[in-house]
């Protein structure tokens, strides 16, 4: 069984970077980050006529959690910088420190 350690995300945008969408590429999952990085250049060539400006990024994936990931969250800044991550919807990564009060701690 192959394990995925990187996902290639390719985004096509208008010249003003205000309208963007994900672009499909022939191969988007990779066993190593190096394979993803090597393929990125070819993937950009495959989609070059689909948008005025194209940005791409290889996103790391924890192989132990590869079946749990269910969304890619991304944003393209006006300067063309692509912020993106592969995430798990139901995983709480951090909290604000508030914890529910325990009933057995209440003095009555």
Residue pairs with C-beta under 8 A, 6 or more apart in sequence:
2 31
3 31
3 63
3 66
4 29
4 30
4 31
4 61
4 63
4 66
5 30
5 31
5 32
5 33
5 60
5 61
5 63
6 29
6 30
6 32
6 33
6 35
6 36
6 58
6 59
6 60
6 61
7 28
7 29
7 30
7 36
7 58
7 59
7 61
7 72
7 86
8 25
8 27
8 28
8 29
8 30
8 36
8 39
8 40
8 43
8 56
8 57
8 58
8 59
9 22
9 28
9 56
9 57
9 58
9 59
9 72
9 74
9 82
9 84
10 22
10 23
10 24
10 25
10 28
10 43
10 44
10 47
10 54
10 55
10 56
11 20
11 21
11 22
11 23
11 54
11 55
11 56
11 74
11 76
11 82
12 20
12 21
12 22
12 23
12 47
12 50
12 51
12 52
12 53
12 54
13 19
13 20
13 21
13 51
13 52
13 53
13 54
13 55
13 76
13 80
14 20
14 51
14 52
14 53
15 52
15 53
16 78
17 53
17 76
17 77
17 78
17 79
17 80
18 78
20 76
21 51
22 72
22 74
23 47
23 50
23 51
23 54
24 47
25 43
25 46
25 47
26 43
26 46
27 39
27 43
28 43
30 36
30 39
30 58
33 58
33 60
36 58
37 58
40 56
40 58
43 56
44 54
44 56
47 54
48 54
53 80
55 76
55 80
55 81
55 82
56 82
57 82
57 84
59 72
59 84
59 85
59 86
60 86
61 69
61 86
65 88
68 88
68 91
69 86
69 87
69 88
70 87
70 88
70 89
71 86
71 87
71 88
71 89
72 84
72 85
72 86
72 87
73 84
73 85
73 87
74 82
74 83
74 84
74 85
75 82
75 83
75 84
76 82
76 83
77 83
